[in-house]
Amino acid sequence: MSKTTIPRGGITADAIDATLIADDAISEEHLDATAITGHTALAEAPADTDEFLISDGGTLKRIDASYVGGSSGLVLISTTTGSSSSGLNINGPFTTTYDHYLVLYEIDFSSDGAKARVRFQNTSNAEQSDTYHQSSLRANNETAANNFNSTSYFVLNDNGQSNFSTIPLYGHMYVSNPRDANTRCGFRNFATTSDAGREGGFEISAGHLNENTEISGIKIYPDSGSFDTATIRIYGIASS
C-alpha cells in the first residue's frame, strides 16, 4: 500500500476536521443540495442582518439581507383575515422598526350602505377613542372638506355604497409615526366608494389622532352589520 494511500476503513468517524483540509480544496463536485435543503427553513422574510454567501467576482463574501432586498421597499408584517360584526383587531404590527406603514384592505360587508371604521390601539392593545380629526374628498366633489372633529374613530368610506354586499371595498391607508409618542399618529387613506347607482367612485381622506400616544395596533370594524370577509395586509415601509 502506498504511503500516501489510507484505506477508507482506517478513517474513523469525524476524524477529518478543518485542520486536515487544504484551503480552497472543496469544490462544487463535492457539494450536495442537502448542504442547503438539510437545514431548517427560515419561513419568513430575512432580517436586515441575516447573511447570504455570494461570489463577488470569484471571491466568496458574505452580505447582509439589507443589501439584497431585506429592507428595501415594502416588508409584509401581517395578514389578517376574518368575518365578524365586531371587526378585526390587529395587535402589535406597528413597532419601532419602521416609521411608516402601508395598510391594504379588501372588505365584503354583510349589508349594503355599510361603512368601515378604524381605531388605533396603544401598546397595551387598548382602543384609542379620543378625538380623530379627518377631512375627506370624494369623486366629482360630491362632498369636500367633510370634517370629523369630534368622533371617536375615523372612517375608511364615508358614504356607504348601495351594493357593498356584492362589491367589496378596496383601499389603502398610509400610517405615519405610530410609535412616536411625541408626534401624533397620522394617516392618509384612499378608498373605492360611491353613492347609490354610481360605480367606480373613490374617496381620499387624511387626518390624525388628536393625542400624542404611542400606537402599536389597529382595529377595523363595521358601523353596522358585519364583515362577510375582510383581508387586511400591513407592510412596513423601509427608509433605505
C-alpha positions as MATLAB code, in Angstrom:
seq = 'MSKTTIPRGGITADAIDATLIADDAISEEHLDATAITGHTALAEAPADTDEFLISDGGTLKRIDASYVGGSSGLVLISTTTGSSSSGLNINGPFTTTYDHYLVLYEIDFSSDGAKARVRFQNTSNAEQSDTYHQSSLRANNETAANNFNSTSYFVLNDNGQSNFSTIPLYGHMYVSNPRDANTRCGFRNFATTSDAGREGGFEISAGHLNENTEISGIKIYPDSGSFDTATIRIYGIASS';
ca = [
       0.000    0.000    0.000;
       1.327    3.417   -0.940;
       2.432    5.599    1.955;
       0.040    8.279    0.677;
      -2.938    5.927    0.497;
      -5.165    5.491    3.550;
      -7.828    2.808    3.376;
     -11.352    4.101    3.975;
     -11.823    1.725    6.870;
      -8.841    3.236    8.580;
     -10.504    6.646    8.986;
     -12.777    6.864   11.975;
     -15.953    8.973   12.010;
     -15.296   12.714   12.394;
     -11.553   12.131   12.269;
     -11.003   14.680    9.481;
     -11.500   18.240   10.690;
     -10.775   21.665    9.237;
      -7.066   21.377   10.055;
      -6.722   18.463    7.614;
      -8.484   20.098    4.673;
      -6.468   22.368    2.427;
      -7.729   25.894    1.815;
      -9.824   26.183   -1.376;
      -9.916   22.387   -1.663;
     -13.718   21.842   -1.529;
     -15.190   22.394   -4.994;
     -18.705   22.156   -6.438;
     -18.378   18.451   -7.230;
     -18.165   17.673   -3.515;
     -21.269   19.645   -2.515;
     -24.756   18.132   -2.358;
     -28.070   20.016   -2.413;
     -28.657   18.915    1.179;
     -25.993   21.431    2.176;
     -28.935   23.857    1.791;
     -32.087   21.741    1.935;
     -30.936   19.867    5.009;
     -31.107   22.955    7.187;
     -34.122   24.472    8.965;
     -36.195   26.754    6.724;
     -36.406   30.413    7.780;
     -40.083   30.618    6.632;
     -40.221   34.430    6.853;
     -38.604   37.476    5.329;
     -34.961   37.674    6.433;
     -33.938   40.281    8.970;
     -31.668   43.053    7.749;
     -28.670   41.460    9.477;
     -29.288   37.924    8.165;
     -26.488   36.924    5.825;
     -26.074   35.339    2.386;
     -22.958   33.833    0.830;
     -22.131   35.144   -2.633;
     -19.302   35.057   -5.126;
     -18.005   38.559   -5.780;
     -16.008   38.203   -8.981;
     -14.843   34.767   -7.878;
     -14.201   35.725   -4.258;
     -16.611   34.368   -1.658;
     -18.129   37.055    0.549;
     -20.994   37.352    2.994;
     -23.650   40.015    2.515;
     -26.428   41.282    4.805;
     -30.009   40.807    3.621;
     -30.471   44.583    3.828;
     -28.386   44.909    0.650;
     -30.403   42.348   -1.332;
     -33.925   43.440   -0.505;
     -34.238   42.755    3.202;
     -35.035   46.400    3.971;
     -35.808   47.926    0.604;
     -39.339   48.854   -0.352;
     -42.272   47.202    1.428;
     -41.891   44.439    4.014;
     -45.006   42.374    4.745;
     -45.584   42.337    8.502;
     -49.002   40.738    8.900;
     -52.001   39.381    7.015;
     -55.289   39.213    8.905;
     -58.489   37.694    7.536;
     -61.864   37.106    9.121;
     -65.595   37.790    9.257;
     -67.074   39.477   12.284;
     -69.617   42.033   13.448;
     -67.037   43.414   15.874;
     -64.364   43.800   13.215;
     -60.723   42.778   13.114;
     -58.234   43.579   15.873;
     -54.643   43.580   14.666;
     -52.387   43.755   17.701;
     -48.773   44.854   17.527;
     -47.940   45.347   13.817;
     -46.532   48.837   14.426;
     -43.090   48.615   16.006;
     -40.023   50.801   16.273;
     -38.535   49.027   13.237;
     -40.349   51.331   10.787;
     -41.585   54.908   10.948;
     -44.243   54.470    8.240;
     -46.653   51.707    7.295;
     -48.981   50.787    4.436;
     -52.302   49.107    5.226;
     -54.096   47.379    2.323;
     -57.678   46.262    2.830;
     -60.420   44.377    0.996;
     -63.747   44.193    2.794;
     -67.039   42.484    1.960;
     -69.927   43.792    4.042;
     -72.951   41.732    5.043;
     -75.315   44.547    4.064;
     -75.413   47.467    1.653;
     -74.669   51.015    2.717;
     -72.194   49.972    5.402;
     -69.085   51.902    6.403;
     -65.764   50.740    7.807;
     -64.406   52.482   10.870;
     -60.896   52.498   12.313;
     -59.401   52.965   15.745;
     -55.778   52.788   16.774;
     -54.576   50.722   19.731;
     -51.899   51.713   22.232;
     -49.071   49.427   23.314;
     -51.457   47.708   25.763;
     -53.855   46.954   22.859;
     -56.437   49.379   24.257;
     -58.516   51.176   21.630;
     -57.935   54.916   21.430;
     -61.316   56.638   21.392;
     -60.010   60.199   21.729;
     -60.859   62.684   19.011;
     -59.855   61.759   15.458;
     -59.517   64.648   13.032;
     -60.360   63.719    9.461;
     -61.082   65.544    6.210;
     -62.384   63.796    3.111;
     -62.843   64.487   -0.588;
     -64.933   62.274   -2.866;
     -65.007   61.816   -6.607;
     -66.627   64.694   -8.558;
     -66.531   66.859   -5.418;
     -69.681   65.242   -4.035;
     -68.543   66.277   -0.588;
     -65.438   68.325    0.032;
     -63.733   69.082    3.341;
     -66.034   66.742    5.221;
     -64.642   67.181    8.743;
     -64.987   64.803   11.651;
     -63.544   66.738   14.543;
     -65.392   65.115   17.422;
     -65.654   61.424   16.546;
     -64.030   58.568   18.439;
     -62.939   56.880   15.204;
     -62.152   57.670   11.590;
     -63.865   56.166    8.562;
     -62.433   54.419    5.516;
     -65.516   55.136    3.384;
     -67.769   57.962    4.495;
     -70.742   57.250    2.248;
     -71.846   53.622    2.088;
     -72.139   52.076   -1.348;
     -75.519   50.717   -2.384;
     -74.180   47.271   -3.231;
     -71.293   46.598   -0.837;
     -72.785   43.160   -0.168;
     -71.714   42.168   -3.692;
     -68.871   44.607   -4.491;
     -66.006   44.761   -1.967;
     -64.495   47.918   -0.543;
     -60.871   48.229   -1.646;
     -58.312   50.731   -0.499;
     -55.043   51.539    1.175;
     -54.057   53.625    4.147;
     -50.682   55.185    4.890;
     -49.893   55.424    8.624;
     -47.096   57.698    9.819;
     -45.205   57.860   13.117;
     -47.353   55.392   15.065;
     -44.645   54.617   17.648;
     -43.501   58.188   18.211;
     -45.257   59.391   21.366;
     -44.057   62.932   20.665;
     -45.787   63.091   17.265;
     -49.468   62.481   16.639;
     -50.123   59.343   14.646;
     -51.354   60.401   11.203;
     -52.924   58.686    8.231;
     -53.822   59.175    4.579;
     -56.458   56.942    3.051;
     -57.684   56.126   -0.455;
     -60.869   54.039   -0.759;
     -63.111   52.911   -3.584;
     -66.599   54.156   -2.784;
     -69.673   55.615   -4.458;
     -73.250   56.704   -3.894;
     -76.231   54.602   -4.900;
     -76.162   53.697   -8.570;
     -72.694   55.164   -9.183;
     -69.864   52.740   -9.762;
     -66.144   53.309   -9.693;
     -66.050   56.234   -7.286;
     -63.285   56.970   -4.831;
     -62.684   58.830   -1.628;
     -59.479   60.415   -0.330;
     -59.104   61.312    3.323;
     -56.396   62.385    5.746;
     -56.201   63.065    9.428;
     -54.609   62.225   12.744;
     -55.298   61.007   16.244;
     -55.687   64.045   18.476;
     -53.339   62.739   21.159;
     -49.609   62.138   21.374;
     -49.750   58.416   22.061;
     -47.501   55.514   21.184;
     -49.567   53.329   18.840;
     -48.869   49.652   18.173;
     -52.082   48.253   16.693;
     -55.247   48.940   14.749;
     -58.879   47.847   14.713;
     -61.074   47.939   11.599;
     -64.787   47.364   12.180;
     -68.208   47.962   10.509;
     -70.550   50.737   11.619;
     -73.450   48.299   11.184;
     -73.945   44.676   10.287;
     -70.755   42.693    9.926;
     -67.872   41.863    7.621;
     -68.697   38.857    5.471;
     -64.989   38.626    4.755;
     -62.107   41.012    5.257;
     -58.407   40.825    4.461;
     -56.001   43.345    5.973;
     -52.330   43.370    4.986;
     -49.838   45.609    6.765;
     -46.426   46.472    5.337;
     -43.531   48.310    6.894;
     -42.019   50.944    4.607;
     -38.233   50.760    4.732;
     -36.389   54.040    4.922;
     -33.473   52.830    2.805;
];
